[in-house]
Amino acid sequence: AANRPAASLGLLIILTLGFVQHGWTQSVDSSAAAQSPSALSTAAEQYNDRMVAEQDSVIAYIQAFTSTFTSGDRALMDARRVSLVDQVQRSLTVLEGMDGFEGDTTLRDEAIAVFSFYLSVFQNEYADMISLISRAEIGAGENARLRFILQAIDSRERELDDAWLAAQEAFADEWNFDLEHEDRRTVE
């Protein structure tokens, strides 16, 4: 598996105009006291990868959701948003069920903070966005409101993403594995 740092989901939210997504990695349980340094490094890499896999699952739901924006079909947008919320809740359950790696929960806790933020955004701001996008006429006021919502999301997300990326980099450094930084630009 490629070791990728945490991806930025909020930029994908920007009404399918595009986003930059930073890559990251997945995880597995580790009781490494008796393991060799290379086994510890592999287990740490898998631990990070597990979180990345959860994020990748959420990204797929975000892409499905944002693909509905041009449809004008509020019921479809709402249904995809609810599916997205359900996926984030499932992913949070996975993350919350993970033990710390060698007793350290910093990486997991930063991931939980990001996913909790996403859950809140998908439950609240996305519902507001659907209300604005699904109107028959979208005027200057609606566009201004959308920009305001997106800027607020982006600002808070950057802080959380930066903290999670810093935790991932420190974790990879401590456990001697490399993160593969991956930027993917997506425009729909």
MARBA-3410 file (N, C-alpha, C, O; in Angstrom, 1 decimal):
188
0.8,-1.2,0.0,0.0,0.0,0.0,0.9,1.2,0.0,1.9,1.3,0.6 ~ 0.4,2.2,-0.7,1.2,3.5,-0.7,0.8,4.3,0.6,-0.3,4.4,0.9 ~ 1.9,4.8,1.2,1.7,5.5,2.4,1.4,7.0,2.0,2.2,7.7,1.5 ~ 0.1,7.4,2.3,-0.3,8.7,1.9,-0.7,9.5,3.1,-1.3,8.9,4.0 ~ -0.4,10.8,3.2,-0.9,11.6,4.3,-2.4,11.9,4.0,-2.9,11.7,3.0
-3.0,12.5,5.0,-4.4,12.7,5.0,-4.9,13.6,3.8,-4.2,14.6,3.5 ~ -6.0,13.2,3.3,-6.5,14.0,2.1,-7.4,15.1,2.6,-8.0,15.0,3.7 ~ -7.5,16.1,1.9,-8.4,17.3,2.2,-9.7,17.0,1.6,-9.9,17.1,0.3 ~ -10.8,16.7,2.4,-12.1,16.5,1.8,-12.9,17.8,1.6,-13.6,17.8,0.6 ~ -12.7,18.7,2.4,-13.4,20.0,2.3,-13.3,20.7,1.0,-14.3,21.3,0.5
-12.1,20.6,0.4,-12.0,21.3,-0.9,-12.8,20.6,-2.0,-13.2,21.2,-3.0 ~ -13.1,19.3,-1.8,-13.9,18.6,-2.7,-15.4,19.1,-2.6,-16.1,19.1,-3.6 ~ -15.7,19.6,-1.5,-17.0,20.1,-1.2,-17.3,21.4,-2.1,-18.5,21.7,-2.3 ~ -16.3,22.0,-2.5,-16.5,23.3,-3.2,-17.3,23.1,-4.5,-16.7,23.3,-5.6 ~ -18.5,22.7,-4.4,-19.5,22.6,-5.5,-18.9,22.1,-6.8,-19.2,22.6,-7.9
-18.1,21.1,-6.7,-17.6,20.3,-7.9,-16.7,21.2,-8.8,-16.5,20.9,-9.9 ~ -16.3,22.4,-8.2,-15.4,23.2,-9.0,-14.0,22.6,-9.0,-13.2,22.8,-10.0 ~ -13.7,21.8,-8.0,-12.4,21.1,-8.0,-11.9,21.0,-6.6,-12.4,21.7,-5.7 ~ -10.8,20.3,-6.4,-10.2,20.2,-5.1,-8.8,19.6,-5.3,-8.5,18.9,-6.2 ~ -8.0,19.9,-4.2,-6.7,19.2,-4.1,-6.8,18.3,-3.0,-7.3,18.6,-1.9
-6.4,17.1,-3.2,-6.6,16.0,-2.2,-5.2,15.5,-1.9,-4.5,15.0,-2.8 ~ -4.8,15.5,-0.7,-3.5,15.0,-0.3,-3.7,13.5,0.1,-4.6,13.2,0.9 ~ -2.8,12.6,-0.3,-2.9,11.2,0.0,-2.5,10.9,1.4,-1.9,11.7,2.1 ~ -2.7,9.6,1.8,-2.3,9.1,3.1,-2.4,7.6,3.2,-2.4,7.0,2.2 ~ -2.4,6.9,4.4,-2.3,5.4,4.6,-3.3,4.7,5.5,-3.9,5.4,6.3
-3.4,3.4,5.6,-4.3,2.6,6.4,-3.7,1.9,7.6,-2.5,2.0,7.8 ~ -4.5,1.2,8.5,-3.9,0.7,9.7,-4.4,-0.7,10.1,-5.4,-1.2,9.6 ~ -3.7,-1.3,11.0,-4.0,-2.6,11.6,-3.6,-2.6,13.0,-2.7,-1.8,13.4 ~ -4.1,-3.5,13.9,-3.7,-3.5,15.2,-2.2,-3.9,15.4,-1.7,-4.6,14.5 ~ -1.6,-3.4,16.4,-0.2,-3.7,16.6,0.1,-3.9,18.1,-0.2,-2.9,18.9
0.6,-5.0,18.5,1.1,-5.2,19.8,2.6,-5.5,19.5,2.9,-6.7,19.3 ~ 3.4,-4.5,19.5,4.7,-4.6,18.9,5.9,-4.8,19.9,7.0,-4.8,19.5 ~ 5.6,-5.0,21.1,6.7,-5.2,22.1,7.7,-6.2,21.7,8.9,-6.0,21.9 ~ 7.3,-7.3,21.2,8.2,-8.4,20.8,8.6,-8.4,19.3,9.3,-9.3,18.8 ~ 8.1,-7.4,18.6,8.4,-7.3,17.1,9.7,-6.6,16.8,10.2,-5.8,17.6
10.2,-7.0,15.7,11.5,-6.3,15.2,11.2,-4.9,14.8,10.0,-4.6,14.6 ~ 12.2,-4.1,14.7,12.0,-2.7,14.2,11.3,-2.7,12.8,10.4,-1.8,12.6 ~ 11.7,-3.5,11.9,11.0,-3.5,10.6,9.5,-4.0,10.7,8.7,-3.5,10.0 ~ 9.2,-4.9,11.6,7.9,-5.3,11.8,7.1,-4.2,12.4,5.9,-4.0,12.1 ~ 7.7,-3.5,13.3,7.0,-2.3,13.9,6.7,-1.2,12.9,5.6,-0.7,12.8
7.7,-1.0,12.0,7.5,0.0,10.9,6.4,-0.4,10.0,5.5,0.4,9.7 ~ 6.3,-1.7,9.7,5.2,-2.2,8.8,3.9,-2.1,9.5,2.9,-1.7,8.9 ~ 3.8,-2.5,10.8,2.6,-2.4,11.6,2.1,-0.9,11.7,0.9,-0.6,11.6 ~ 3.1,0.0,11.9,2.7,1.4,12.0,2.2,1.9,10.6,1.2,2.7,10.6 ~ 2.8,1.5,9.6,2.3,1.9,8.2,0.9,1.4,8.0,0.1,2.1,7.5
0.6,0.2,8.4,-0.7,-0.4,8.2,-1.7,0.3,9.1,-2.9,0.5,8.7 ~ -1.3,0.7,10.3,-2.2,1.5,11.2,-2.6,2.8,10.5,-3.8,3.1,10.5 ~ -1.7,3.5,9.9,-2.0,4.7,9.2,-2.8,4.4,8.0,-3.8,5.2,7.7 ~ -2.5,3.4,7.3,-3.3,3.0,6.1,-4.7,2.7,6.4,-5.6,2.9,5.5 ~ -5.0,2.2,7.5,-6.4,1.9,7.9,-7.2,3.2,7.9,-8.4,3.2,7.5
-6.6,4.2,8.5,-7.4,5.5,8.5,-7.5,6.1,7.1,-8.6,6.6,6.8 ~ -6.5,5.9,6.3,-6.6,6.4,4.9,-7.7,5.7,4.2,-8.5,6.3,3.4 ~ -7.9,4.4,4.4,-8.9,3.6,3.7,-10.3,4.1,4.1,-11.2,4.2,3.3 ~ -10.5,4.5,5.4,-11.7,5.1,5.8,-12.0,6.4,5.1,-13.1,6.7,4.6 ~ -10.9,7.2,4.9,-11.1,8.5,4.3,-11.4,8.3,2.8,-12.2,9.0,2.2
-10.8,7.3,2.2,-11.0,7.0,0.8,-12.5,6.6,0.6,-13.1,7.0,-0.4 ~ -13.0,5.9,1.5,-14.5,5.5,1.5,-15.4,6.7,1.5,-16.3,6.8,0.8 ~ -15.0,7.7,2.4,-15.8,8.9,2.5,-15.7,9.7,1.2,-16.7,10.3,0.7 ~ -14.5,9.8,0.6,-14.3,10.5,-0.6,-15.2,10.0,-1.7,-15.7,10.8,-2.5 ~ -15.3,8.7,-1.8,-16.2,8.1,-2.9,-17.6,8.6,-2.7,-18.3,8.9,-3.7
-18.1,8.7,-1.4,-19.5,9.2,-1.2,-19.6,10.7,-1.5,-20.6,11.1,-1.9 ~ -18.5,11.4,-1.2,-18.5,12.9,-1.5,-18.7,13.1,-3.0,-19.4,13.9,-3.5 ~ -17.9,12.3,-3.7,-18.0,12.4,-5.2,-19.4,12.1,-5.7,-19.9,12.7,-6.6 ~ -20.0,11.0,-5.2,-21.3,10.7,-5.6,-22.3,11.8,-5.2,-23.2,12.1,-6.0 ~ -22.1,12.4,-4.0,-23.0,13.5,-3.6,-22.8,14.7,-4.5,-23.8,15.2,-5.0
-21.6,15.1,-4.8,-21.4,16.4,-5.5,-21.8,16.2,-7.0,-22.1,17.2,-7.7 ~ -21.8,15.0,-7.5,-22.3,14.7,-8.8,-23.8,15.0,-9.0,-24.2,15.2,-10.1 ~ -24.5,15.2,-7.9,-25.9,15.5,-8.0,-26.2,17.0,-8.1,-27.4,17.4,-8.4 ~ -25.2,17.8,-7.9,-25.5,19.3,-7.8,-26.1,19.8,-9.1,-27.0,20.7,-9.0 ~ -25.7,19.4,-10.2,-26.2,19.9,-11.5,-27.6,19.3,-11.8,-28.2,19.8,-12.8
-28.0,18.3,-11.1,-29.3,17.7,-11.4,-30.5,18.6,-11.0,-31.6,18.5,-11.7 ~ -30.3,19.4,-10.0,-31.4,20.2,-9.5,-32.5,19.3,-8.8,-33.5,19.8,-8.3 ~ -32.2,18.1,-8.6,-33.1,17.1,-7.9,-32.8,17.1,-6.4,-31.9,16.4,-6.0 ~ -33.6,17.9,-5.7,-33.4,18.0,-4.2,-33.5,16.6,-3.5,-32.7,16.4,-2.6 ~ -34.4,15.8,-3.9,-34.5,14.5,-3.3,-33.3,13.6,-3.5,-32.8,13.0,-2.6
-32.7,13.7,-4.7,-31.5,12.9,-5.0,-30.3,13.5,-4.1,-29.6,12.7,-3.6 ~ -30.2,14.8,-4.1,-29.1,15.4,-3.3,-29.3,15.1,-1.9,-28.3,14.7,-1.2 ~ -30.5,15.1,-1.3,-30.7,14.8,0.1,-30.4,13.3,0.4,-29.8,13.0,1.4 ~ -30.8,12.4,-0.6,-30.5,11.0,-0.4,-29.0,10.7,-0.4,-28.5,10.0,0.5 ~ -28.3,11.4,-1.3,-26.8,11.2,-1.3,-26.1,11.8,-0.1,-25.1,11.2,0.4
-26.7,12.9,0.4,-26.1,13.5,1.6,-26.3,12.6,2.8,-25.4,12.4,3.6 ~ -27.5,12.0,2.9,-27.8,11.0,4.0,-26.8,9.8,3.9,-26.3,9.4,4.9 ~ -26.6,9.3,2.7,-25.7,8.2,2.5,-24.3,8.6,2.9,-23.5,7.8,3.5 ~ -23.9,9.8,2.6,-22.6,10.4,3.0,-22.5,10.4,4.5,-21.4,10.0,5.1 ~ -23.5,11.0,5.2,-23.5,11.0,6.6,-23.4,9.6,7.2,-22.6,9.4,8.2
-24.1,8.7,6.7,-24.0,7.3,7.2,-22.6,6.7,7.0,-22.1,6.1,8.0 ~ -21.9,7.0,5.9,-20.6,6.5,5.7,-19.6,7.1,6.7,-18.8,6.4,7.3 ~ -19.7,8.4,6.9,-18.8,9.1,7.9,-19.1,8.5,9.3,-18.1,8.3,10.0 ~ -20.3,8.2,9.7,-20.6,7.6,11.0,-20.0,6.2,11.1,-19.4,5.9,12.1 ~ -20.1,5.5,10.0,-19.4,4.1,10.0,-17.9,4.3,10.1,-17.3,3.5,10.9
-17.3,5.2,9.4,-15.9,5.4,9.5,-15.5,5.9,10.9,-14.4,5.5,11.4 ~ -16.2,6.8,11.5,-15.9,7.2,12.8,-16.0,6.1,13.8,-15.2,6.0,14.7 ~ -16.9,5.2,13.6,-17.0,4.0,14.5,-15.8,3.1,14.4,-15.2,2.6,15.4 ~ -15.3,3.0,13.1,-14.0,2.2,12.9,-12.9,2.9,13.7,-12.1,2.3,14.4 ~ -12.7,4.2,13.4,-11.6,5.0,14.0,-11.7,5.0,15.6,-10.7,4.8,16.2
-12.9,5.2,16.1,-13.1,5.2,17.5,-12.8,3.8,18.1,-12.4,3.7,19.3 ~ -12.9,2.8,17.4,-12.7,1.4,17.9,-11.2,1.0,17.8,-10.8,-0.1,18.3 ~ -10.4,1.8,17.2,-9.0,1.5,17.0,-8.2,1.9,18.3,-8.5,3.0,18.9 ~ -7.4,1.0,18.8,-6.5,1.3,19.9,-5.4,2.3,19.4,-5.2,2.4,18.2 ~ -4.7,2.9,20.3,-3.6,3.6,20.0,-2.5,2.7,19.5,-2.5,1.5,19.7
-1.5,3.2,18.7,-0.4,2.4,18.3,0.7,2.5,19.4,1.2,3.5,19.7 ~ 1.0,1.3,19.9,1.9,1.3,21.0,1.5,2.2,22.2,2.4,2.8,22.8 ~ 0.2,2.3,22.4,-0.3,3.2,23.4,-0.5,4.7,23.1,-1.0,5.4,23.9 ~ 0.0,5.1,21.9,-0.1,6.5,21.5,-1.4,6.6,20.6,-1.5,6.0,19.6 ~ -2.3,7.5,21.1,-3.5,7.7,20.3,-3.5,9.0,19.5,-4.6,9.4,19.0
-2.4,9.7,19.5,-2.4,11.0,18.8,-2.9,11.0,17.4,-3.7,11.8,17.0 ~ -2.3,10.1,16.6,-2.7,10.0,15.2,-4.2,9.7,15.0,-4.9,10.3,14.3 ~ -4.7,8.7,15.8,-6.1,8.3,15.7,-7.0,9.5,16.2,-8.0,9.7,15.5 ~ -6.6,10.1,17.2,-7.4,11.3,17.7,-7.5,12.4,16.7,-8.5,13.0,16.6 ~ -6.4,12.7,16.0,-6.4,13.7,15.0,-7.4,13.3,13.9,-8.1,14.1,13.3
-7.3,12.0,13.5,-8.2,11.5,12.5,-9.7,11.7,12.9,-10.6,12.1,12.1 ~ -10.0,11.3,14.1,-11.3,11.4,14.7,-11.8,12.8,14.7,-13.0,13.1,14.4 ~ -10.9,13.8,15.0,-11.3,15.2,15.0,-11.7,15.6,13.5,-12.7,16.4,13.4 ~ -10.9,15.2,12.5,-11.3,15.5,11.2,-12.6,14.9,10.7,-13.5,15.6,10.2 ~ -12.8,13.6,11.0,-14.0,12.9,10.6,-15.2,13.5,11.4,-16.3,13.6,10.8
-15.0,13.9,12.6,-16.1,14.5,13.4,-16.5,15.8,12.8,-17.7,16.2,12.7 ~ -15.5,16.6,12.3,-15.8,17.8,11.6,-16.6,17.6,10.4,-17.6,18.2,10.1 ~ -16.2,16.6,9.6,-16.9,16.2,8.4,-18.3,15.8,8.7,-19.2,16.2,7.9 ~ -18.5,15.1,9.7,-19.9,14.6,10.0,-20.8,15.9,10.3,-21.9,15.9,9.8 ~ -20.3,16.8,11.1,-21.0,18.0,11.3,-21.3,18.8,10.1,-22.4,19.3,9.9
-20.3,18.9,9.2,-20.5,19.7,8.0,-21.5,19.0,7.1,-22.4,19.7,6.5 ~ -21.4,17.7,7.0,-22.3,17.0,6.1,-23.8,16.9,6.6,-24.7,16.9,5.8 ~ -23.9,17.0,7.9,-25.2,17.1,8.5,-25.8,18.5,8.4,-27.1,18.6,8.3 ~ -25.0,19.5,8.5,-25.5,20.9,8.6,-25.3,21.7,7.4,-26.3,22.0,6.7 ~ -24.1,22.1,7.1,-23.8,23.0,6.0,-24.2,22.4,4.7,-24.7,23.1,3.8
-24.0,21.1,4.5,-24.4,20.4,3.3,-25.9,20.6,3.1,-26.4,20.8,2.0 ~ -26.7,20.4,4.1,-28.2,20.6,4.1,-28.5,22.0,3.6,-29.4,22.2,2.8 ~ -27.8,23.0,4.2,-28.0,24.4,3.8,-27.6,24.6,2.3,-28.3,25.2,1.6 ~ -26.5,24.0,1.9,-26.1,24.1,0.5,-27.2,23.5,-0.5,-27.5,24.1,-1.5 ~ -27.7,22.3,-0.1,-28.7,21.7,-0.9,-29.9,22.7,-1.1,-30.5,22.8,-2.1
-30.3,23.3,0.0,-31.4,24.2,0.0,-31.2,25.3,-1.0,-32.1,25.8,-1.7 ~ -30.0,25.9,-1.0,-29.6,27.0,-1.9,-29.5,26.5,-3.3,-30.0,27.2,-4.2 ~ -28.8,25.4,-3.5,-28.6,24.9,-4.9,-29.9,24.4,-5.6,-30.0,24.5,-6.8 ~ -30.8,23.9,-4.8,-32.0,23.4,-5.4,-33.1,24.4,-5.7,-34.2,24.0,-6.2 ~ -32.8,25.6,-5.5,-33.8,26.7,-5.8,-33.9,26.8,-7.3,-32.9,26.6,-8.1
-35.1,27.2,-7.8,-35.3,27.4,-9.2,-34.4,28.5,-9.7,-33.8,28.4,-10.8 ~ -34.2,29.6,-9.0,-33.4,30.7,-9.3,-32.3,30.9,-8.2,-32.6,31.0,-7.1 ~ -31.1,30.9,-8.7,-30.0,31.2,-7.7,-29.4,32.5,-8.0,-28.8,32.8,-9.1 ~ -29.7,33.5,-7.1,-29.2,34.8,-7.3,-28.0,35.2,-6.6,-27.3,34.3,-6.1 ~ -27.7,36.4,-6.5,-26.5,36.9,-5.9,-26.5,36.6,-4.4,-25.4,36.3,-3.8
-27.6,36.7,-3.8,-27.7,36.3,-2.3,-27.4,34.9,-2.0,-26.7,34.6,-1.1 ~ -27.9,34.0,-2.8,-27.6,32.6,-2.7,-26.1,32.3,-2.9,-25.5,31.5,-2.2 ~ -25.6,32.9,-4.0,-24.2,32.7,-4.3,-23.3,33.2,-3.2,-22.3,32.6,-2.8 ~ -23.7,34.3,-2.6,-22.9,34.9,-1.5,-22.9,34.0,-0.3,-21.9,33.7,0.4 ~ -24.1,33.4,0.0,-24.3,32.5,1.1,-23.5,31.2,0.9,-22.8,30.7,1.8
-23.5,30.7,-0.4,-22.7,29.5,-0.7,-21.2,29.8,-0.5,-20.5,29.0,0.1 ~ -20.7,30.9,-1.0,-19.3,31.3,-0.8,-19.0,31.4,0.7,-17.9,30.9,1.1 ~ -19.8,32.0,1.5,-19.6,32.1,2.9,-19.5,30.8,3.6,-18.6,30.5,4.4 ~ -20.4,29.9,3.3,-20.4,28.5,3.8,-19.1,27.8,3.5,-18.5,27.2,4.3 ~ -18.7,27.9,2.2,-17.5,27.2,1.8,-16.3,27.7,2.4,-15.4,27.0,2.7
-16.2,29.1,2.5,-15.0,29.7,3.2,-14.9,29.3,4.6,-13.8,29.0,5.1 ~ -16.1,29.2,5.3,-16.1,28.8,6.7,-15.6,27.3,6.9,-14.8,27.0,7.7 ~ -16.1,26.5,6.0,-15.7,25.1,6.0,-14.2,25.0,5.7,-13.5,24.3,6.5 ~ -13.7,25.6,4.7,-12.3,25.6,4.3,-11.4,26.0,5.4,-10.4,25.4,5.6 ~ -11.8,27.1,6.0,-10.9,27.7,7.1,-10.7,26.7,8.2,-9.6,26.4,8.6
-11.8,26.1,8.7,-11.7,25.2,9.8,-11.1,23.9,9.4,-10.3,23.2,10.1 ~ -11.4,23.4,8.2,-10.8,22.2,7.7,-9.3,22.3,7.5,-8.6,21.3,7.9 ~ -8.8,23.4,7.1,-7.4,23.5,6.9,-6.7,23.3,8.3,-5.6,22.6,8.3 ~ -7.2,23.9,9.3,-6.6,23.7,10.6,-6.6,22.2,11.0,-5.5,21.7,11.5 ~ -7.7,21.5,10.9,-7.8,20.1,11.2,-6.9,19.3,10.3,-6.2,18.4,10.8
-6.9,19.5,9.0,-6.1,18.8,8.1,-4.6,19.0,8.4,-3.8,18.0,8.4 ~ -4.2,20.2,8.7,-2.8,20.5,9.0,-2.4,19.7,10.3,-1.3,19.2,10.4 ~ -3.2,19.7,11.3,-2.9,19.0,12.5,-2.8,17.5,12.3,-1.9,16.8,12.8 ~ -3.7,17.0,11.5,-3.7,15.5,11.2,-2.4,15.2,10.3,-1.8,14.2,10.6 ~ -2.1,16.0,9.4,-0.9,15.8,8.5,0.3,15.8,9.4,1.2,15.0,9.3
0.4,16.8,10.3,1.6,16.9,11.2,1.7,15.7,12.1,2.8,15.2,12.3 ~ 0.5,15.2,12.6,0.5,13.9,13.4,1.0,12.8,12.5,1.8,11.9,13.0 ~ 0.6,12.7,11.3,1.0,11.6,10.4,2.5,11.7,10.1,3.2,10.6,10.1 ~ 3.0,12.9,9.8,4.4,13.0,9.6,5.2,12.6,10.8,6.3,11.9,10.6 ~ 4.8,13.1,12.0,5.5,12.7,13.2,5.5,11.2,13.4,6.5,10.6,13.8
4.3,10.6,13.2,4.1,9.2,13.4,5.0,8.4,12.4,5.7,7.4,12.8 ~ 5.0,8.8,11.1,5.9,8.1,10.1,7.3,8.2,10.5,8.1,7.3,10.3 ~ 7.7,9.4,10.9,9.1,9.6,11.3,9.5,8.8,12.5,10.5,8.1,12.5 ~ 8.6,8.7,13.5,8.9,7.9,14.7,9.0,6.5,14.4,9.8,5.8,15.0 ~ 8.1,6.0,13.5,8.1,4.5,13.2,8.8,4.2,11.9,8.7,3.0,11.4
9.6,5.1,11.4,10.5,4.9,10.3,9.8,4.3,9.0,10.2,3.3,8.5 ~ 8.8,5.0,8.6,8.3,4.7,7.2,8.0,6.0,6.5,7.8,7.1,7.2 ~ 7.9,6.0,5.2,7.8,7.2,4.4,6.3,7.3,4.0,5.6,6.4,3.7 ~ 5.8,8.6,4.0,4.5,8.9,3.5,4.7,9.3,2.0,5.6,10.0,1.7 ~ 3.9,8.8,1.2,3.9,9.1,-0.2,2.9,10.3,-0.4,1.7,10.1,-0.3
3.4,11.5,-0.6,2.5,12.6,-0.8,1.9,12.5,-2.2,2.6,12.4,-3.2 ~ 0.6,12.7,-2.2,-0.1,12.5,-3.5,-1.1,13.6,-3.6,-2.0,13.7,-2.8 ~ -1.0,14.4,-4.6,-2.0,15.5,-4.9,-2.8,15.0,-6.1,-2.2,14.7,-7.1 ~ -4.1,15.0,-6.0,-4.9,14.7,-7.1,-5.9,15.8,-7.3,-6.6,16.2,-6.4 ~ -5.8,16.4,-8.5,-6.8,17.5,-8.8,-8.0,16.8,-9.5,-7.8,16.1,-10.5
-9.1,17.1,-9.0,-10.4,16.6,-9.6,-11.3,17.7,-10.0,-11.6,18.6,-9.1 ~ -11.7,17.7,-11.1,-12.7,18.7,-11.6,-13.8,18.0,-12.2,-13.6,17.1,-13.1 ~ -15.0,18.2,-11.7,-16.2,17.6,-12.3,-17.0,18.5,-13.1,-18.1,18.2,-13.6
END
